[in-house]
């Protein structure tokens, strides 16, 4: 089993450590959970022109359906299990994908998933 990617912390701790949110996009937690079911290990996130993109293993586009992304686009990578844990820990109906100065985070209620890896270079096992 590969090492988990991501750490869940309080929103206050995330603000303190990583600065304030520059931009954000909201997605329903139930939709995010169903997208997680479509991948085995990884979920990758990026906001491109105010639009949320979510990729799964091998950079397969999960959301929005039917879209494609340039292989050079850098996405924030988290373990699927950590995304699910955030949704369960937070318990909120919506999850917010947040862009900060140097990092990308996911927030559900008062909990934030942080400490992503980047793809490329780390895109996980194919």
C-alpha positions, 0 to 999 in steps of 0.5 A: 500500500503506497503512503497516504498523500495529504494531511487533515488539519483545522482551517485555522492551522491551514490559514496559519501555515499556508496563508489565506485563500486566493480563489475557491470552487465548491463541489457537493460532498456527495458528488466528490464521493461518487467521483472518488469511486471512479478511481483506485488510488489518487485524486488530482485537483486544479482550478483552471479559469474559475472551473474545477477539474478533478483527475483520477489515476493516470490523469483520467479526467473525472470532472467535468465529464468529457473534458481533457487537460494538457499533460503539462498542467500541474495538479495537486495530488491527494490519496483518494482515501484522504479525500474520503476521510476529509468528507467523513470527518468534516461531515458537510454537504459541500467541499471547497477546493481552495487555491492558496499562494503556493498550495492547493487545499480541500476544505469540509466544514472546519477541516482542511486537507493539505500537503499535496504532491504535484503532478507532474512530477509525481503522478503515481503508479500508472 
